Amino acid sequence: MTAWTFCDTITLELDVPVIITTGHRLDEVDRVVGLELGADDYVTKPFGLRELLARVRAILRRQELGRQARTREPQRGDSCLADGGSSGAIDAYRARTASRSR
């Protein structure tokens, strides 16, 4: 299984971060393909252990922030109130657009 196949398969099936590490794919196009297939980072050898660990921590931190944001913020379209009214943000938008059309 190639790194490309692995990355494509794992990112479709699981919500886990992927860091590709390699020593023989140094071309920019290879890094771009890896990232576009779903890798969160692409590191070429030689690299230090501290750098790799810092990259892992950064990805995990971003992933956790994303999870927290999804649990705090309503999904798009969920901003209407149960009684059929709209949220303050929608009212403010309507007021701005109405004042522009006058």
C-alpha positions in Angstrom: 0.0 0.0 0.0 1.4 3.4 -1.0 1.3 6.4 1.3 -1.2 8.0 -1.1 -3.5 5.0 -0.9 -3.2 4.8 2.9 -3.8 8.5 3.3 -6.8 8.5 1.0 -8.3 5.4 2.8 -7.7 6.5 6.4 -9.0 10.0 6.0 -12.2 8.7 4.3 -12.9 6.1 7.0 -11.5 7.7 10.2 -11.3 11.1 11.8 -7.6 10.9 12.6 -4.8 13.3 11.8 -2.2 12.1 9.2 1.4 13.2 9.0 3.4 11.8 6.1 7.1 11.4 6.7 9.4 10.5 3.8 12.9 10.7 2.7 12.6 10.0 -1.0 9.6 12.2 -2.2 11.2 15.6 -2.2 9.4 17.2 -5.1 6.8 19.9 -4.4 4.2 18.1 -6.4 4.5 15.0 -4.1 4.0 17.2 -1.0 1.0 18.9 -2.6 -0.6 15.6 -3.6 -0.1 14.2 -0.1 -1.8 17.3 1.5 -4.6 17.3 -1.1 -5.3 13.6 -0.3 -6.0 14.5 3.3 -2.7 14.6 5.1 -2.5 17.2 7.8 1.3 17.6 7.4 4.1 16.4 5.2 7.6 16.2 6.6 10.7 15.2 4.7 13.8 13.7 6.2 16.0 14.6 7.8 13.9 16.1 10.6 14.4 16.3 14.3 12.3 14.4 16.9 11.4 17.7 18.6 10.2 19.2 15.4 8.0 16.1 14.6 6.6 16.2 18.2 5.8 19.9 17.8 4.0 19.2 14.6 2.0 16.4 16.2 1.0 18.6 19.1 0.0 21.5 16.8 -2.2 19.2 14.7 -3.8 17.7 17.8 -4.4 21.2 19.2 -6.1 22.4 16.0 -8.2 19.2 15.9 -9.3 19.8 19.5 -10.2 23.4 18.8 -12.2 22.3 15.8 -14.2 19.8 18.0 -14.8 22.5 20.6 -16.0 25.0 18.0 -18.4 22.4 16.5 -20.0 21.7 19.9 -20.4 25.4 20.8 -21.6 26.9 17.5 -24.9 26.0 16.0 -24.8 24.5 12.5 -25.6 26.8 9.6 -29.4 27.2 9.3 -30.0 26.4 12.9 -30.1 30.0 14.0 -33.9 30.3 13.9 -35.7 30.3 17.3 -38.2 27.6 18.1 -41.1 30.1 17.9 -40.3 30.9 14.3 -38.5 34.2 15.0 -35.0 34.8 13.8 -31.8 35.4 15.7 -30.4 38.8 16.3 -27.7 38.3 13.7 -30.3 37.7 11.0 -32.4 40.7 12.1 -29.3 42.9 12.0 -28.4 41.6 8.5 -32.0 42.3 7.2 -31.8 45.8 8.7 -28.5 46.6 7.0 -29.7 45.3 3.6 -33.0 47.1 3.9 -31.2 50.4 4.7 -29.0 50.0 1.6 -31.9 49.5 -0.7 -33.5 52.8 0.3 
